């Protein structure tokens, strides 16, 4: 029965499943222990294939119990291997190692070199799960030596594929590519095709990391087709996600979103935290790049939720390594005890060698996702603070939108309605129009600051240093803000040295100057003056914006550039702000090797001094 069903699996899996279930029920009914054990491990393998790991383990435990009673040690070892794979699929590395060590102890006594090679390979994968690459490569190379000795090319392909994964986990993508291409070339010359989608997937990942996106897509598409034909949900989701990631790198966001949808659906059905986390991060990147900030903010909550579930990944790896050492000793003790009990008993070799193909098909349990998982685990701590800050940014942005922008906009709407009601005289209408202009200008400033700040925080944009003529920039700023100043009868002047060229990001420096001048106007009284000056001192440019306005207290000056102490203050005409401008100015200066300081006295105005690199 067992041999017939295994032959049917690759040809007609549905019929094989129905036949297995019938065999299970019949064996249970007539009390045929070996048939029940055989059917149990086949049904367990089916459940593992569908990521139903608890159900799979329940079936495997039934098989183990019956094979032990029947003293069918070769079959018992086979189920130990499957139980180990089932644990490995759940990232339970210590548990997986325990089952594999039990299996290899039996295979060594049976002198079964093929299965010794197979289990050594799997142990190497387990060590790869906990980032112990030294042991991972050691066991993989040991497996390769056995496979070469017995001339099993299929096994060699499997091990080369895993070595490619390990080198990818270590970031050695050129070496990974070389090993994977070797695996690919041997598959071309053989008729054994089950590992082909995994090799394609890993080749695609390697090419993606090396920036060769066209080749990456070629292999990833082939992997997706292969896993779809094999109906392996976890790997289908992994391949679709990797393709989406390549399209994100290529900035083809519509295609990225299309492929990601396939992975999102599968990951949610399987409740796979790793896949859900990776998918959410990728979806957030796509939405942000498309300017869909509201949708991105909603997805970001999912990112943080899944991130919290993965926080213990590194700690778990340390725990698993410790447990693995204990497990090794535990298994060794079991092996020694069994050896003493059965030293005189003659063991029989297992005749069902055909099982090996199914075992090898499942042996790559981590191949399709292990690179992305291990890479993500290494990057997780690096991204943690960035994600936390982005979350805080999102919260602050929406708080500003809901409060600091809504309020002045409502005021503007109310003023317009009053203006249109024709109940005001000409003088009142003129004053209201002036106030509307100031209110709209202040609201625009708030929105401008918010967008610059949010964009800088979310995108973590890089600076582009270039030569910037301070005199030209000051002229542009004065022309831009003359109208705003005129509504308060504030005069804008400038005193810039003839040769005053800074090395700075032009857009960011324009933002800095514009904000400092707007603030100076905001806190100036009618008829006062705002002066912009600039000079070169050695290799630095000193830029000053001075006003004669209301000034600030020492306590206010002290926390002026601290985001945690950011406070909004109304201008002399009631102009509102949210305190983002100075915070962002300070961040831009830090990115461009600049500094800012302020001197101020209540009632006597303020002077902001910016010190930046000169050309």
C-alpha positions, -999 to 999 in steps of 0.1 A, spaced: 0 0 0 27 25 11 47 21 -21 17 24 -43 5 56 -27 39 72 -28 42 65 -65 7 81 -70 15 113 -50 34 132 -77 10 120 -105 -24 125 -88 -21 140 -53 -59 142 -48 -64 105 -55 -34 96 -34 -49 116 -5 -83 98 -8 -65 64 -10 -45 72 21 -75 83 41 -93 51 31 -63 30 41 -61 48 74 -98 41 82 -96 5 71 -64 -2 90 -79 13 121 -110 -8 116 -92 -41 112 -64 -34 137 -36 -35 111 -9 -16 130 17 -12 103 -9 0 78 -22 25 103 13 37 110 21 40 72 -12 59 65 -6 82 96 27 95 84 14 101 49 -16 121 63 8 139 87 30 149 57 -1 162 39 -10 184 69 25 197 72 25 205 35 -6 227 43 12 243 73 -12 225 97 17 216 120 -2 204 151 -24 181 131 8 168 113 25 161 147 -6 142 159 -4 118 130 34 114 133 30 105 170 6 77 160 32 64 135 60 65 160 40 46 186 31 18 162 66 15 146 82 13 180 59 -16 190 66 -33 157 104 -27 160 104 -13 124 134 10 131 141 21 95 105 34 93 107 48 127 138 69 117 119 81 86 91 95 108 116 110 132 129 129 102 94 141 92 88 152 128 120 172 127 109 189 95 76 197 111 94 214 140 118 232 117 89 246 97 78 263 129 113 276 137 115 252 167 152 245 160 159 226 192 130 203 187 139 197 151 175 189 161 163 163 186 143 144 161 171 145 135 196 132 160 173 103 169 170 95 132 207 97 124 216 74 153 194 47 137 207 53 102 243 50 113 236 16 129 219 5 97 249 19 77 224 38 55 247 64 39 219 79 18 198 88 49 229 98 68 236 124 41 200 135 41 198 140 79 232 158 80 219 182 55 188 188 76 209 194 107 228 220 88 196 237 80 186 237 117 219 254 127 212 279 99 179 288 116 198 300 147 225 318 127 252 292 137 267 293 102 299 275 112 280 243 122 255 248 94 281 247 68 300 219 86 270 196 85 261 206 50 296 198 37 295 165 57 262 157 39 278 166 5 307 143 12 283 113 18 262 122 -12 293 124 -34 307 91 -21 275 72 -29 271 91 -63 237 106 -55 235 136 -77 200 145 -65 212 148 -29 242 169 -41 217 193 -57 197 196 -25 228 203 -4 242 228 -29 209 246 -28 210 248 10 246 260 9 234 288 -14 208 297 12 234 297 40 258 320 20 228 342 13 220 344 50 257 354 56 253 382 30 278 365 6 255 367 -24 282 362 -50 292 330 -34 256 320 -30 250 326 -67 280 305 -77 268 275 -56 231 279 -67 242 280 -103 260 247 -98 228 232 -83 209 245 -113 233 230 -139 230 196 -123 192 197 -123 193 203 -161 211 170 -166 189 150 -143 152 140 -144 147 148 -107 127 181 -108 111 186 -73 139 210 -60 138 231 -92 113 258 -79 134 262 -47 166 266 -66 149 292 -89 136 311 -59 170 313 -42 187 323 -75 161 351 -78 168 362 -43 205 363 -49 201 383 -82 177 407 -63 203 414 -36 230 419 -63 207 445 -80 202 424 -112 164 428 -112 156 414 -147 173 381 -139 158 381 -105 123 383 -120 130 356 -145 139 331 -118 113 343 -93 85 340 -118 96 304 -126 97 296 -89 61 310 -84 49 288 -113 66 257 -99 52 262 -64 18 269 -77 18 237 -97 29 219 -65 2 237 -45 25 247 -17 9 278 -1 38 290 21 62 289 -9 37 305 -33 33 334 -8 71 337 -4 77 338 -41 50 363 -48 64 385 -20 99 384 -34 86 394 -68 67 423 -52 100 433 -35 118 434 -68 92 456 -84 94 480 -54 131 482 -60 123 490 -97 97 516 -85 70 498 -104 45 500 -76 13 489 -94 30 455 -103 44 452 -68 10 457 -53 -5 431 -77 19 404 -67 18 413 -30 -20 408 -29 -14 371 -36 10 368 -7 -12 389 16 -41 366 12 -22 334 18 -3 348 48 -35 358 65 -52 325 58 -22 307 73 -18 332 101 20 332 94 35 360 115 67 362 95 50 364 62 24 389 75 52 411 89 72 411 57 40 417 36 29 446 59 63 463 57 63 460 19 28 472 16 36 502 37 66 510 14 43 508 -17 16 530 -3 40 556 10 58 557 -24 25 562 -41 17 591 -17 -12 572 -1 -3 583 34 -36 577 50 -37 541 39 0 537 48 -7 549 83 -34 522 87 -10 495 74 17 508 97 -4 498 127 -2 462 113 35 465 109 39 475 146 16 447 157 35 420 138 67 436 149 58 433 185 52 396 180 87 392 164 105 412 191 119 381 207 134 366 176 170 371 186 163 361 222 146 330 208 176 321 187 198 322 219 174 301 238 171 276 209 209 273 208 210 265 245 182 240 242 199 224 212 230 216 234 207 201 260 188 182 233 220 167 219 230 153 253 195 140 259 194 122 226 228 108 231 217 93 264 187 78 247 209 63 220 233 48 245 204 32 265 189 17 233 223 5 222 228 -14 255 193 -29 253 195 -41 217 232 -49 212 225 -85 205 195 -80 182 200 -82 145 186 -52 127 170 -53 92 175 -27 66 145 -8 54 131 -19 21 111 12 14 139 33 0 114 49 -23 104 72 7 136 92 1 121 112 -28 92 124 -7 116 132 22 139 152 -1 109 170 -16 100 182 19 136 186 30 139 221 18 114 233 44 131 266 50 146 272 16 119 293 1 116 317 31 148 312 51 168 339 34 142 366 38 135 355 74 171 354 85 179 386 67 148 402 83 159 389 117 193 405 113 178 438 102 150 437 127 168 455 155 183 480 131 148 489 118 131 489 153 139 525 162 132 537 127 98 520 128 90 533 163 100 569 152 79 566 121 49 555 142 54 585 165 57 607 134 24 593 120 6 599 153 19 635 155 11 642 118 -25 632 123 -28 650 156 -17 682 137 -40 676 108 -70 670 131 -63 699 154 -38 725 142 -50 726 106 -87 720 111 -90 749 135 -76 777 113 -93 762 83 -127 764 101 -119 799 111 -111 808 75 -144 793 63 -163 811 90 -147 844 80 -155 839 44 -191 832 52 -193 863 73 -175 883 45 -201 871 20 -230 880 42 -226 917 34 -232 927 70 -197 943 73 -188 978 63 -159 986 40 -134 991 68 -144 959 85 -142 940 52 -107 954 45 -95 943 80 -111 909 77 -96 904 43 -62 912 57 -67 888 86 -78 861 62 -46 865 42 -25 862 74 -45 832 86 -42 815 52 -5 822 51 0 808 86 -20 777 77 0 772 45 32 775 65 20 749 90 11 725 61 44 732 44 63 724 76 42 693 82 48 679 48 85 685 48 89 671 83 67 640 77 84 633 44 118 636 60 108 613 88 90 587 68 113 585 38 145 592 57 156 613 27 193 617 20 209 652 16 225 664 -16 253 688 -8 258 715 -35 271 751 -38 243 775 -28 247 813 -32 233 828 0 226 862 -16 205 846 -44 187 825 -19 180 855 4 166 874 -26 143 846 -35 131 843 1 124 880 4 104 881 -28 84 851 -17 75 866 17 73 903 9 35 901 6 32 883 40 54 910 56 35 938 39 2 927 55 19 934 89 38 965 77 70 946 85 101 956 64 124 928 51 161 938 46 193 918 39 230 923 42 249 895 25 286 896 17 296 895 -20 312 861 -18 290 840 5 286 805 -10 275 776 12 278 738 7 244 725 16 213 707 4 197 736 -16 160 726 -9 167 721 28 186 754 31 158 773 14 134 757 39 156 768 68 158 804 56 121 806 47 111 793 81 133 816 100 121 846 81 84 836 85 89 832 122 106 866 125 76 882 107 51 862 128 65 875 161 72 911 149 49 941 156 36 964 129 62 987 115 92 967 127 121 953 106 134 918 99 170 915 87 188 886 70 226 888 70 253 865 58 291 864 59 320 840 55 343 832 83 372 808 74 355 777 60 320 785 74 290 806 65 273 825 93 237 833 84 216 854 108 179 863 109 172 891 133 138 906 143 127 934 167 97 915 180 84 900 212 114 879 220 116 848 243 122 838 279 154 818 287 132 787 295 116 789 261 149 793 243 164 763 261 138 738 247 133 755 213 148 727 192 138 697 213 109 678 197 98 666 231 94 702 244 79 715 212 53 742 220 30 762 197 29 800 201 6 825 185 21 854 166 15 891 172 -16 890 149 -28 856 163 -10 835 137 -9 799 147 19 774 143 27 739 155 64 743 164 76 719 137 97 743 117 125 748 142 126 710 149 130 702 113 155 730 108 177 715 135 174 680 119 184 694 85 214 712 100 226 680 117 224 662 84 245 689 67 272 694 93 255 727 105 245 742 138 219 767 150 219 790 180 196 818 192 199 849 214 167 865 226 153 888 252 116 892 261 103 924 245 135 931 225 134 906 196 154 875 187 184 866 165 188 831 150 223 823 139 230 794 115 266 781 111 270 759 79 299 747 57 313 771 30 325 761 -4 
